Amino acid sequence: MSKPTDHDLRELDSRSVAAHLRDDSDAEIALALQQLPAEQAHKVLERFDPARREAIERADTVHDLLIGYDYAEGTVGRLMESAPAVFPLDASVGDVVEALRDVVRQRMVIYVFVTDAENVLRGVVAFRELVFGARTQSMAEVMVRNPFFLTPTMRLVDAMHEVVTRHYPIYPVCEADGHLLGLVKGAALFEQQAFAISAQAGALVGVEKEERLATPWLRSFRFRNPWLLVNLLTVVISASVVGFFQDSIRRIVVLAIFLPVMSGQCGNLGSQSLAVVLRGVTLGELHDDGVRSMVLKEGWLGFLNGLASGVLAGVAMYMIAHARHEPAALRLAGAIVVAMTVSCTLAGMAGAAIPLVLRRLGADPATAAGIFLSTVTDVLSMGLFLGLATLLI
């Protein structure tokens, strides 16, 4: 079997990458990790046992990778690299150009960072400015003073808000007092955020965020199967609700026709609320003081949409029941209007609340939220509808 290329490794989940690299030498593993995005490389490194990881970390080529290893996932520090071009204020343009001749053979240099004796960032010089500057000028004379920087503990979503109007290829990373730590590539910020957003669709139904198209089938099975078993349990709960009212369904068959209508309409409405809330969480738009009003808003939208859908469903119920000579056609129509309105209201609130509850419990708010939501909406919609119909007939 041919050895996967760096591009192939990027398409695999961290466990699969570690499995591919496990038989390589420590130096080869370190070199391969250098070619991966920092966040992915960190996850791969964590897959090795402590002794092997320590040996890999000693490789010279992995030094730049580990600079952000101790920072939490989802922070700027996790994507941080060392800064290859850092010079003092009094360094001359000529000396800097000479020093960079060796540096640029190994790493791309876009900006030169200028620091004082305490390693506090004082300015930034674009690489091209060195070409046009006089060789005798000092860095203090040609630099842009008080440059923008990110802090290592800043969440990626907050960093995205900060850089959205700047569009620089790289950003210095400093402590709050300006002490220079390293740099982060603008492309890495956007790539990581784009991956987080793209992973939401799968996470809603129990697909792990690490799973890629190239993930081996056995690992994909292990990723997905536990949540499918959870889904099986929730489906049984929903089915038991229908089974509880089987006598009513047996007496009035038209009730069975509208069960998928109730379930589908409430499920879609809840999913809309869920999608909006997850987007707000991902983009950092949702704050604790706005949770109550947001849940109430989704409930109100659920009420309005449920009422509109319920009236149409009620008309359809009346026409079908009347055509079947059901004596309680009008009451059945009223039952579906009330049930649709109430269940859609609750579904909207559930779609907003479920990811927030998961987040409060310390879990990923997107993880399998769709599975839990579908159970709630099925139980609410079918339970209310069958319960009201049973009472009215």
N, C-alpha and C positions, 0 to 999 in steps of 0.2 A: 504494500500500500504506500503510495507516495506521501511524503511529508507535507502537511498543510502549510500554505504560505501565510505570511503575516495578514494578508487580506482575508484568507479563510479563517484564521483564528479570531478575527474581529467579529465574525458572524456566529461564533459559538458562545454558549453560556460558559461561565467561569469554571464550572466543574469539568466540562468537556475539554477546555483549553488545558487545564492542569493535567488531565489524563493524557493528552497528546504530548505534553512536555516532560512528563514524569521520568522518562528514561534518558533524557538529555543531560548533559553536564550542567553544573551550576552556572557556569559562565554563559552557556548557550541559552539556558532558561532566562537569565538576566537580560541577555541581548534581545530575546524574543519579547519579553515584557516591555522593554523600552519602546517597541514598535506599536504597542497597544495604547488606547486611551487610558489616562491615569486611573480613572475610576475602575475600569475593567481590569487593569493590571493589578490593582490593590486586591480586588476580589479573588483573582487567580492566585496571588501570593498567599492569601489566607487559606487556600485549599491544601497547602503543603503542611506536613507536620512541623512542629517548632524547630527541630534540629535541622531539617532540610531548608526551612525558610531562613534560618540564621546563616546557613552556608551561602544561600543565594544572595542574601543581603550584603555579604562581604565582597561580592563581585564589584569591581570598579564601575562597570557599565550600568549598574542599578542604582547608583548614588542619587542621581537626579529623580528617579522614580520614587524613592522613599522619603523625600523631603516632606510630603504631605500625608504620609502613612498614618500618623497618629491623630489626624483630624477626623471628625465624624463624617459619615456618608451624607451627601447632600449639601456639603459646605464648600466654599471656595478653596479652603485649605487642602481638601482632598484632591483637587485637580492641580495643585501648585507644583511648579518646577523651579529648579534653581535658576537664578539670573546669571547668564554667562558673561555679561559685560557691565561691570560695576567699577566706577572710577571716582577718585576724590575730586573735590572742587578745584584744586589747583593743578590738576593734570592738564598738560597741553594737548591740543588737537593732534599734533604730530606724534606725540608719544602714544596716544590712544589708538591712532590708526595703525601704528607699528604693532602694538600689543594685540590688536584684533586680527592681524594676519593669520595667526595660529588658531585663534578661537573660531573664526568663520569656517575653517576646514572641517570642524566637527559639529557645530551648531549654527543655525541661522540667527543672525543678529539684526533686529529691526530697530530697537531702541537701546541707547546706552543710558544706564541709570547713574546719576551723580549723587553721592552721599557725603556727609561730613565725617568728622573723626569718630562720631558715635554710631555710624552706620545708619543715620537718619536720612531718608530720601529728601533731597533738596531740589532736584530737577531731573529732566529727561531730555536727551538729545536724540533726534532722529538720525539714523545711520547716514542718510544722504546729506545731512547738514555738515557732517565731518568732511565730506568731499569738497564742499564749497567754502568751509571755514579756513582762516589763515592758520598755518601750522603752529604759530606762536601763541594763538589765542588759548586762554584757559577754558575749561569746561564751564566754569561759572559764567563766562561771557557769552557762550553760545546756547546754553541750556534754557529750556522752558521751566520757569520756576513754579513751585507749589503745584506739582502735577496731581491729577486725580489718581486715587488708588483704592483698592479693595482690601478688606480685612479678612483674615483666614477663617474666622468663625461665622462669617456672613453666609446665610442660606443662599443657595443658588437662585431661588426665585427672587430674593431681594437683590442679588447681584444683577440679575437680568433687568430688573426695573432701573437700576442705576446706570447700566451701560447702553440701554436701548436707544439713547440719543447721541451716543458717542462713537460707536462703531470703530474702535481701535483694534488692530490685530492682536495686541497683547496688552495686559494691564499689570502694573506692579501690585504686589501683595505686601502689605505692611501691617504692623501692629497699630493700634489706635494712635499711638504717639508718633507714628511715621517711621518706626524702625523697620528697615527693609528685610523681608523674609525670602522673597522669590517673585515669580511671575505666574500668570495664568493666561493661556491663549484664549482669545475671544471665541475662536471656533470650538474650543473644548467646552466653553460655557453653553453655547447654543446647542451643541451636539448632545450634551448631557440632559439639558432641559427638553430637547425634542424627543429624546429617548424616553424620558419619564412620562411625557404626555402620550407618546405612542403606545406605551405599555399599559395605559389605563384601560383601553378597550378589552385587552385580555384579562387584566386583573379583575374586572367586573364579574367574570364568569369563572374565576379560579385558575387562570393561566398565569404561571409565575412570570415575574418581570424579566427574569434572565433568559427565558426561553426564546430562541431564535429559529429562523427557518432551517438552519443547518444543525440544530440540536439533534443528537441521535434519538431514534424512536424510543429506546428503552428509557432514556432520561426524561423524554417528554411524557411518557406514560407515568413515571414516578411523580412528575410535576403535577399532572392533571388529575390522576385517579383519586387522590384523597378528597379533593373538592367535589368530584363527581359522586363519590359515596355520600358526602354531606348533602349534595343535591338530591340523591335518592331518598335520604331520610326525610328531607323537607317535602318531597313530592308525596311520600306516604302520608304525611300530616295533612296535606291538601286533599288527598284522595279520601282520607277518613272523614273530612267534613262533608264531602258529597255522599259518602256511605251512610252518614248519620241521617240524611234526609232521603234515603232511597225509597221509602214508602210514598212520599210526596211526588217524587219523580215518576214512580210507577203509576200513580193515579193520574198525573197530569204530565204527559210526555213532552208537551211543549216547553216545559221548564228546562229540559236537557238541551234544547236547541239554543237557548240563550246563555248557557253556562260559559262557552268559549267567548261569547261576546263580552260578558262581564269581566272575565279573567283577562282577556286581551286588552280591553280598553283601560282597565285600571293598571295593568302591568306597563303599558306604554306610557301612561301619564306619570307613573312613579319613576320610570326610567328617564323621562325628560327632567324631572326635578333632580334626580341623582346626577345626571350629566352636568347640569348647571352648577350644582354644589361642588362636584369634584373639580370642575374647571376653576371655580373660585378658590378652592383650597390649593390647587396646584399653582395658580398665579398669585397667591398671597392676598387675595381680595377679601377674604372672609376673616373677620375679627370677632372676638368673643362677645363684644357688646352688640353685634348685629345678628347674632344667631337666632334670637327669639323672633325678631321681625322677619328674618328670612324664612323661617319655618312657617310662620303665619301667612306670609305672602304665597308660599307654595301651596298651603292649604286653601287659600282663597282662590287661587288659580285652578286648583283641583275641583273646588265647588262649582265654579263657573263652567268649566269644561264638562264636568260630570252632569250638571243640570242640562246643558245643551245636548249632550250625548244621550242622557236618560230620557229626555222627551222624545227624541227620534226612536230610541229603542222601545219606549212605551207604545208609540204609535204602531210600530212593527209588531210588537207583542199582541196588541189588541186585535189587529187585522188577522194575524195567524190564529190566535185563540178563537176569535169569532168565527173564522172559516172552519174551524174544527168543532164548532158548536160547544165550546166550553162555557158553562154558565157564569164562571167568575172571570170572564175576559177583561172587564174593566178593572177589577181588583188586581189582577195579575199585571196589567199595564201600570197601575199605580205602584205596585211593589217594585218593578224594575226601575221606575223613575226615582223612587226614594233610595233604593239600594245603590243605583249607579251614582247618584249625587253624593251620598254619604261615603261610599267606598272610595270614590275618586278623591274626595277631600282628604280622607285619611291616607290614601296612597301618595298624594302629593307631599303630605307632611312626613310620611315614612321615607320617601325618597330623599328628602332633605336631612332627616334625622339619622338614618342608618350610618352614613359615612362619618358623621360627627361623633356618634357613639363609639364607632370603631377607633377613631382618632383619640377619643378620651381614654379608651382602654389601652392605648399605646400601640395599636395595630395600624397597618397601612389602611387609610380610609377607603381605598379602592379595592382592597383584597376581597374578592368574592362577594362584594356588596350586591351584585346582581342576583346572586343565588338567594340571599336572605330577603331581598326585596320581592322577588317573585313569590316566595312563600307567603310573605305578609299580604301581598295584594291578592293572591289566590284565596287565602283563607278569609280575608275581609270581604272580597267581592262575592264569592260564591256562598259564603256563610250568611251574609246579610240578605242576599237575594232569596235563597232557599228558606231562610228563617222567616222572612216577611211573607213570602208566598204561602208557607205552611200555616202561619197565623191567620192570614186573610181568607184562606179557603177552608 
